[in-house]
Amino acid sequence: MAERITINPITRLEGHGKIEIFLNGQGDVEDAFWQVVELRGFERFCLGRPAEEMPRIAGNVCGVCPSPHHLASTKALDDLYGVEPTPTAKLIRQLQYNAFYIEDHYIHFFFLAAPDFVVGPDADPAERNILGLIGKVGKEIGLKVIDLRKRNREITKLLFGKPPHPEGGLPGGVPKGITTEDRKWIKETADLSVEFAQFALQLFKDVVLRNKKHLDLVLNEAYKLKTHYMGMVDENKKVNFYEGKVRVVNPNGQEVALFDPADYVDYIGEWVEPWTYIRLTHLKRVGWNGLVEGDGTSLYRVGPLARLNVAEGWPHRWLKRSMSRCSIPSEGNRFTTPWRCTGPD
């Protein structure tokens, strides 16, 4: 007799979700659905509102990653007004985004992912949370995570008003600058954040990558998904977080599209399924082929992994500055990368 397994809610994501698993008579998975159970009505209640309100509204789409939504809507205002931010305004915007980026990765690593890997997949589920993680790595490390998250959120508060949902986006600029004292404190936070990121990478290597059982789980075929990848790159097809073109590569790393963000609708299509409130996006030029991976897939992924997979390297000037600032030793380097950094600074 067929069996139905329901996991509701899923909480380690930006909001809530539900998983429905259907087993056949032999106990094997016959079908499974991941469902977004929250009504996403932003497209509707944004209609008819002044465009200037979008940076204050779009950031509320998500409580974990509000800054990208806020910045995207702000840049849309730049385009609408036909204005170009000054170099200083661009730097302040990127500073805020980088502070968010660090804080967001701390959330995902320590609060969402690390409990399963660092505490261990065999641990009691009740212990696989931030408290269990602190018990594993020590109270001092837990307090460090909380402190650095707070410091980076304070940067967002300083520049754009509120840390959870920034609202300082203006067409062609930013709401305020930074003082000399602000700069000193921000730089101190940046240095501490990089130093702790190195520790986190080493922790991942020591606890996860050097544990065969954990590594086998990470590399298990059941968790591999062959899709396209999408991310932003600069004029040299290197990683960029603020501006550039959108690049798409197939599961084998071959480029299939490179386009200006303004041409998004020419490349990305939307599809609606009856079992979820979320809109499913796909590569329009391939056409909707359903939720299938591999050859012929029209699906793509975004996010940190995609950003790296679509890029042909890291901007040389960024790497040079980070290497000199962090004094990374030539031997025992904690940062491993397949990229070759070439070209002038």
Number of C-alpha atoms within 10 A of each C-alpha: 7 12 14 12 11 12 11 13 14 15 11 13 10 12 15 14 18 16 16 14 16 17 16 13 10 10 11 12 14 13 11 14 13 14 18 19 16 12 9 12 10 12 8 8 9 14 9 7 9 8 15 15 16 20 27 17 19 24 23 19 17 15 13 18 18 22 29 18 20 26 24 17 24 28 22 18 21 18 14 11 11 10 13 14 16 12 10 12 17 15 13 20 22 16 17 23 20 19 22 25 17 18 22 18 15 22 18 14 16 21 18 17 17 23 23 21 22 22 25 20 14 10 14 11 13 8 16 22 19 18 16 21 23 18 14 16 13 12 13 9 17 17 12 14 20 14 12 19 21 13 20 24 20 19 23 25 18 16 22 22 17 15 21 18 25 25 27 21 26 18 21 18 21 19 13 13 11 11 8 8 8 13 11 11 12 19 11 12 18 19 14 14 22 15 13 17 15 16 14 19 14 16 15 17 14 12 16 21 16 11 12 11 12 19 15 12 14 15 10 10 9 8 8 10 12 16 20 29 25 25 25 26 26 18 10 13 19 19 23 19 15 19 15 19 19 21 24 27 21 23 18 13 13 11 15 12 15 17 15 12 15 11 10 12 11 12 16 16 18 13 11 11 10 6 11 17 15 16 13 15 16 23 21 16 13 14 16 19 13 13 10 14 17 14 12 14 21 24 24 20 18 16 10 10 12 19 21 20 22 26 24 16 19 21 21 15 14 11 13 12 12 13 12 9 12 12 9 14 9 7 6 8 10 15 9 8 8 7 11 10 15 11 8 7 10
